């Protein structure tokens, strides 16, 4: 019954995607209400990368846990090797995006501190 696992993945992934987009929309509306201007492109891209990484991570977890959730609902579903492999790839891609977002976020500060210390000498 791998069709049930795919159906559960879709039914679980769509609400997570909707939640991510709702939070992004809510943030933009709050920024407009407060009159805060958009930041530079680097910050916006880093935040998008973070939200996409969060979505991929949650999607990968749901792909792996879909048969357990199906068994709670009383359905018989098995996690085949292909679905496990796909879930792990999606999970690792999401984690890589989150880690990359963290590295890019703190990287310019590191180089600015080095330039300041070089100028002081």
N, C-alpha and C positions, 0 to 999 in steps of 0.2 A: 504494500500500500504506500508506495512512494508518492503517489498523487496527493494523498492526504497531507504528507509532510510539506509538499510544495504549496498547497492551498493554505496551510497554517502559516507558512513563511510569509506568504503574501498578506494574509490577514493580520499578521503581527507587524510586518514591515511598514505597511501603509500608515497605521497610527503613529509609529515612531517618526516617520517622515513628516507627517502632518504636525506633530509636536515640534519638531525642529523648525519647520517653516513658520509655525505660529509664533514661536519664541523670537525668531529673527524679525518677523513683522511687528511684533509687540515692541521690540527694542527700537526699531526705526520710528514707530509712532511716538514713543516716549521721547526720543531725541528731537523729533519735530515739535512736540508740545513744549519742551524746555528751551527750544531755540538753539540747540547745540548743532554746530556745523559738522558736516561729514569730515572724517579724518582723511589723511593721505591714503593713497591706494595700497601701500604696503600693509597698513594696519587692517584695512578692509579685507584684503586677500588673506591675511593671516587668520582673521575671524572666520571667513568662509571655509578655509582649510580646516579649522578646528571643528566647525559644525559638520562638515562632511566627514571628517574623521570620527566624530562621535556617532554619526549615523551609521557608518560602515562598521564600527565596533559593535554597536547594538544589533545591527543586522547579522553580523557573524555569530554573535552569541545566540541570537534567536534561531539561526539556522542549525546550530549544534544542539540546542535544547528543544527544538520543535517536537521530536518524538516523545520526550518526557512530558511536555505540555499536552500532547495528544493523548497520552495514557491517562492523564488526570481527567481529561474530558471523556474518557471511555473508548477512545479509538485506538486501534492497533496500527502503529507506524514504526518502521525500523529506520535507523540511521545507517544508510549505506555508506560505503567507503567514498563514493563520489561526492555525496552530500557533506560528509565529514571534511573531505579535502577542500571543497568549495567554501564551507563555513570557516575553516582555518585560514584560507587565503583571504577572504573578506575581513576576518577578524584582524589578521596581521596587517592588511592594508590600512585599516582604520587606525590601528595602534601606531603604524609608521607615520601616518598623517598627523596624529596627535603629538608624537615625539618631534617630528619635523617642525610643527607649529611652535612648540616650546623652544626648540633650538633657534629658529628664525626670530622669535620674539625677543630673546635675550642676547642674540649675537651682536646687533649694532651697539648696544651698551658696552659690550666688552671691547670693541674696537675704539669707541670714543674714549674710554678710560685709558687705553694704550696711547692714543694720540695726545691726550692731555699730559700724561706722564712724560712723553717724549719732548713735548714743548717746554716743560718745566726744567729740563736738564739743559 
